[in-house]
Amino acid sequence: MSEKPVVFELEPEEQAGPNVSDAPPVPEVGEQTGLQTRVEAMAGRQRSGWSRWVWSLLAGLVTTIVSVAAWDYATSLLDRVPVLGLIVSIAMVALALAALVFCLKELAALGRLRRVDGLRQACAEARSAELKQAQRQLSALHRFYAGRSDLEWARRTLSERQADIFDADALIDLAEAELMKPLDARAVAEIEAAARQVAGVTALVPLALADVITALVASLRMIRRIAEIYGGRSGVFSSWRLTRAVLSHLVATGAVAVGDDLLEPLLGGSILSKLSRRFGEGLVNGALTARVGLAAMEVCRPMEFQALQKPSTRRVVQRALTGVFGQKTASGA
């Protein structure tokens, strides 16, 4: 009697694994992206109406108290010592007039910055609008730069060529090429000078905090000069607002980190190891100053970079620092 064959399962069947294509996508959430989002939200956030009322009332109350106290002091001094009281009263009136002039200048500087922001936004919108709107925007640019002797030739060339262009985008590009090119060259020269100054002081002056103070003063002066080049006005509150906008732009664009990955391709693969520690710190501080200046260009410029190429950070740092440290190292060798 024959027996049927028996089948023995030596290994269990392999279970099919999950398909890779069915896996959910990995969320692209990085530390830098989250930081940029938070900074952009903070930069665009405006103060609420309630807080503005509170600060306005507090400022008015403090001003009233100080004014009444000064008036009482002046009148009592007039009663006791008439001559000295008269001198103090005249000094107070002169101080009040000077404060009024200062406030007017600060308001004018803030208004100038708002006008620059408005021009930048209007120029960006005019690129995709009708030709008449682009022509009106060119008229606004002519009025904004009226009286600038350094732009007289550029404005005249723009006026002669704009009648031959019938496209809004090309018309705004022509305005950028004619008006912004000489201003960009002057702004880049200011950035290179500030970067060289900061790098040189950091490398040669061994005093504590000298590099920090130099970098701070040079950066503030550089931002103010760049704003004046593009048509802004310098002031205490306007400079503070402009500096805050530049720093927000730096953090939002991720341009605050600089190190050997930027400097070594510029100045040689082993340059940082050959130089002293002070020279290395000078390179880093100079490169950071250059990045601050390039961010100030984008903030202060009344037109976005479209027709003209935005200055490269690497090229600006190379032109500003290579010659300085190359000469120093050569002389040291």
Protein Blocks (a to p, Z undefined) as FASTA:
>chain_A
ZZddddddfbacddddddfklpccdddddfklmmmmmmmmmmmpccdfklmmmmmmmmmm
mmmmmmmmmmmmmmmmmmmmmmlmmmmmmmmmmmmmmmmmmmmmmmmmmmmmmmmmmmmm
mmmmmmmmcfklmmmmmmmmmmmmgoiaklmmmmmmmmmmmmmpccfklmmmmmmmmmmm
mmmmmmmmmmmmmmmmmmmmmmmmmcghklmmmmmmmmmmmmmmmmmmnopacdfklmmm
mmmmmmmmmmmnopabccfklmmmmnojklmmmpcfklmmmmmmmmmmmmmmmmmmmmmp
mbdcfkbccddfklmmmmmmmmmmmmmmmmmZZ
